Amino acid sequence: MLSASELKNNTCFLYHEIPYKVLKYKHTHLGRGGAHIRVKVKNLRTDNVLHLNFTSNDRFEEVVLEKKPMQYLYLEAGSFYFMDPKSFEQLAVSSKTLGNSGQFLKEGETVDIMFWEDEALDIDLPPSVVVEITECDPGVKGNSVSNMYKPAMTKDGLKIKVPLFCQKGEKVKVDTRTGEYLERAGA
């Protein structure tokens, strides 16, 4: 059993029989009262994000997720298809289950699928990926202001906001957790 004060970032736990993953943890203690733990959590079944408050006495069952490396094959009819490289068995995971994570998958890439009780709940992506810009307004000389962004489309259909100096054909790093531009990728 986990106490509420052990719900650190990336910890998975059961709350009302539903598996959640902690995205953000904050512990507050005011005056003589008991400690309060505030967590931002993601429902691993529906990808919904909630803000929950607990006392330090609350206890939860820990969810142990099993990682299994699988190769991404294709997207069809709202499901992502993966193949186990050892047994060649295929697995269909709904786009609802993967949420925004699915937009960072590339065909042939091997990723870790997170299973709980034989149910695929999530994929373990690297913190950032390199993508190529295929559509955006042209860059103009002198556009180097760091807080101005323009819309862009990547080769994989991902829509992101990039700085004004980015051009079509350029490769950039994107944060897989937020979908935001990080920096230009090395040549």
C-alpha positions, 0 to 999 in steps of 0.5 A: 500500500502507498500512502498519499505522501508517496504519490510522487511523479510517474507513480501509478496507483488505484483510486476507485478501482481505476488506475491513475498515473501521477503527473504532478505532486505537491505537498502542503502543510499549513499551521497545525493542521494535517498535511495535504497532498495535491496531485495532477493525475491521468486516468490510464484507461481514458487519458482524462486528467484530474486534480485530486486532494488527499490527506497524508493518512490516505492509502492506495494500492500500487499499480505495477505496469508491465513493459513489453517492447512491441513494434508499431505497424500502422493505424487503421479504423481508430486503432494502432496496431503493434506486433510482438517481435518475438511471437509475431502476435499483433495487438490493436490498441484504440486511439482513445487509449493512447490519446495524444501519444499516438501522434508521435509513433512512426511505422516500424519503430519499437516502443514499450507498451504498458500493460496492467492485468493484460490490458494495454494502457499506455505507451512509454515514449521518449521525452522528445522526438525529432519531426520534419516540418512539411507545411508552414509560412516561410521564414522572413529575415529578421524573424528571430523574436523568441516568443512569437510562434506560427502554426506548422504541420509535420510529416506525420500530420502533427500540428505544432507551433514553431518560432517564426524563423523555422522553415519548411523542410527543417527538423525540430524537436518536440516534447512528447508530453506536451506537444510543444516545440523545444528546439531545432534538431541538429543537421 
